[in-house]
Amino acid sequence: MRLILAPMEGLADHVLRDVLTRVGGYDGAVSEFIRVSGTLLPFRTYQRICPEICNASRTPSGTPVVVQLLGSDPGWLAANAARLSALSPHGVDLNFGCPAKTVNRHGGGAMLLGDPELLNRIVHSVRHAVPADIPVTAKMRLGISDTARALDCAQALAEGGAASLVVHARTRDQGYRAPAHWEWVARIREAIPVPVVANGEVWTVDDWKRCCEICGSQDVMLGRGAVSDPWLARRIRGLAEPEPTHADWLALLPFIADYWRGVQGKVVPAHAPGRIKLWLGMLRRTWPEEAGELHSILRPLRTPGEVSDVLRGLSIPGLNVSS
Ligand SMILES: Cc1cc2nc3c(=O)[nH]c(=O)nc-3n(C[C@H](O)[C@H](O)[C@H](O)COP(=O)(O)O)c2cc1C
């Protein structure tokens, strides 16, 4: 079984990756995408988006982190991957799934799924630009608006040298809407000789079980489910109660305080409250009452000082929030 924490730009930055991997259960994590377009990015760009790279490419609790690149030009992607390799990332992942309009307009992300031959050239050039001991992997959706070329794309990526493939089992046009079409993961697994990791709509232990049955594999990447229930990977491994409990919520509070400290160290003060509200908004899915109540208390607050006052009032064990 492999459980990987998904890349989530604007949601799972290194602060949340630290918290979620400290709660535990993950074999690895992938950074948010770093956009490559016609320049050689400086080292500081990689270090800003994936500071784990300065810690032997691991989160503080030791979970390996792979750096994700997004772009459409094989030469520039290869040149940037070569430079990134000097920082010894745990791996280089290529994004072929991003549905964002700004990314797709420039032919990047999911748009590349219309051109399997280009996918092949991209992976091939990046593979050749990176030392053999650094894996090059890829993450794809099932297509742009239909699944007609899903197998072609997967084969092109494997043939180009991808060491493994994450399949987000939806087309670009399906966005993030349920369901995820896990049966396609099974088809892709049969069509290519490299390991395939299933991704999409795993929110609970039952979802994970159904996903595994359909895909025929226990390797899953967890995205929004991991953010909504930080114990999800541990539940799947049988290391926490299979269903969320009030005790889990109480045990999460110190991690929420850690997150708040980390966020304040990272973003400008005006943005910090929005970040914790975003996470609490997602935690409501798992703990509607507890997270819901804290979320509604924080919702009107605008300054970090006000948020810190509320968190202090919760008497969280070990809590030492600054304002
Ligand atoms: C806010 C957000 C940001 C995302 N950013 C990235 C990204 O940077 N790179 C990537 O490959 N996928 C990205 N994704 C897609 C996720 O990695 C994952 O494939 C998707 O959310 C489906 O998994 P889930 O249903 O478990 O959330 C993002 C998803 C969300 C919700």
The ligand as a Gaussian input file, in Angstrom:
#p B3LYP/6-31G(d) Opt

LIG

0 1
 C       -6.996000      23.687000      -4.501000
 C       -6.399000      22.618000      -5.373000
 C       -5.141000      22.808000      -5.937000
 C       -4.561000      21.817000      -6.736000
 N       -3.283000      22.005000      -7.220000
 C       -2.685000      20.995000      -7.920000
 C       -1.320000      21.095000      -8.336000
 O       -0.612000      22.073000      -8.049000
 N       -0.808000      20.071000      -9.070000
 C       -1.548000      18.954000      -9.389000
 O       -1.038000      18.048000     -10.053000
 N       -2.824000      18.825000      -8.976000
 C       -3.399000      19.794000      -8.252000
 N       -4.683000      19.631000      -7.788000
 C       -5.377000      18.365000      -8.031000
 C       -5.171000      17.392000      -6.857000
 O       -3.809000      17.027000      -6.732000
 C       -6.014000      16.113000      -7.054000
 O       -5.628000      15.524000      -8.273000
 C       -7.513000      16.414000      -7.102000
 O       -7.892000      17.286000      -6.062000
 C       -8.342000      15.131000      -7.035000
 O       -8.109000      14.459000      -5.825000
 P       -9.169000      14.568000      -4.609000
 O      -10.535000      14.242000      -5.188000
 O       -8.652000      13.522000      -3.624000
 O       -9.100000      15.961000      -4.092000
 C       -5.272000      20.617000      -6.999000
 C       -6.536000      20.428000      -6.442000
 C       -7.108000      21.394000      -5.632000
 C       -8.466000      21.140000      -5.021000

